[in-house]
Amino acid sequence: MLVAVYHNNKDIRIEDIPKPEIGPDEFLLKVMASGICGTDGVEWYRLPKAPRVLGHEATGIIDEVGENVTKYEVGDRVFVSHHVPCNKCCYCKKDAHTACETLHTTNYFPGGFSQYIRVPKINIESGVYKLPADMSYEEGTFIEPLACAVRGQRLSDMQKCDTVLIIGSGMAGILHIQLSKMKGVQKIFAADISADRLKLAEKFGADHTIDANNDLVKQLKQLNDGTGVDKVIVCTGATKAALTALDCADRGGTILFFAVPDPTVKIPIPITQFWRNETTIRTSYGAAPKDLKEALHVLSQKHINVFDMITHRLDLKEAAEGFRLVAEAGKSLKVILEPNRSG
């Protein structure tokens, strides 16, 4: 079978490796669609484990089932979560599933950018979600990224009365815009340095867009009666965005770092100002099972529009082009690979 092996953003190699053999407690997934996540192109995050087959937004059809698997059968259309928690440790018990060591060490083999995936027992037990009949494989690839947004907004305690600023209007930012809109928040501001991304932000529900090439804080306050916002969601790893976010929250506001700069960057926190204003800083990593279930429900009810977010559909052999599009962050929004497009 064919796989796309990641060496770096400009070196993606198509290789032919044996199809995985499954055990009695496993199943084999024929991958029909697999989205390229923005984090797949973050080299400081990916290079330490390269070369490897990436891809964690995979949907497909079950091709083989182990003799002990009774919950699923050949022909089922599913999304499979690559990381799953143990649901037993102290982190899981206090609803901090993405801090669970099991979640950080589980995965399917070899990765979503391949024609077939061997799904282990633990993933089958708590990480498989059947796709509704009217949900395409492409739409199903949004379950994981939307679940991450669901988790982030849950942790930041998003309320209907909130005003929200989303910095970075790429794929994650657009999901946050649509999710905020679905929740009926009071006002949504979207910022980006790309005019094309700002047009997309407006298309998908932002009430106001802000050119982040100029004074973002000043523009925000001019548009928001002289104050900051209740919630700031940082959806880009740019250092400038992280620094600017600190000045965009109103008193009692929350800044959610959904994306972060590389580990060499140190962000100075105005702790005295934050103490006086009771400003909260939150981070959000990945998604827990309940976030994935909620995301699937939101998508199945067509509460947000992900179909129009797809800008590129590529064959697995075009993976290098897909990574180029994602890394350049030009007019692409969501890039999806189709490993079994021709067979």
Sequence and secondary structure as in RCSB ss.txt:
>XXXX:A:sequence
MLVAVYHNNKDIRIEDIPKPEIGPDEFLLKVMASGICGTDGVEWYRLPKAPRVLGHEATGIIDEVGENVTKYEVG
DRVFVSHHVPCNKCCYCKKDAHTACETLHTTNYFPGGFSQYIRVPKINIESGVYKLPADMSYEEGTFIEPLACAV
RGQRLSDMQKCDTVLIIGSGMAGILHIQLSKMKGVQKIFAADISADRLKLAEKFGADHTIDANNDLVKQLKQLND
GTGVDKVIVCTGATKAALTALDCADRGGTILFFAVPDPTVKIPIPITQFWRNETTIRTSYGAAPKDLKEALHVLS
QKHINVFDMITHRLDLKEAAEGFRLVAEAGKSLKVILEPNRSG
>XXXX:A:secstr
 EEEEEEETTEEEEEE       TT EEEEEEEEE  GGGG HHHHGGG SB     EEEEEEEE TT  S  TT
 EEEE S    S SHHHHTT GGG HHHHH   BS SSBSEEEE HHHHHHSEEE  TT  HHHHTTHHHHHHHH
HHHHHTT  TT EEEEE  SHHHHHHHHHHHHTT SEEEEEES HHHHHHHHHTT SEEEETTS HHHHHHHHTT
TS EEEEEE    HHHHHHHTTTEEEEEEEEESS   TT      HHHHHHHT EEEE  S  HHHHHHHHHHHH
TT S  GGGEEEEEEGGGHHHHHHHHHHTSS  EEEEETTTT 
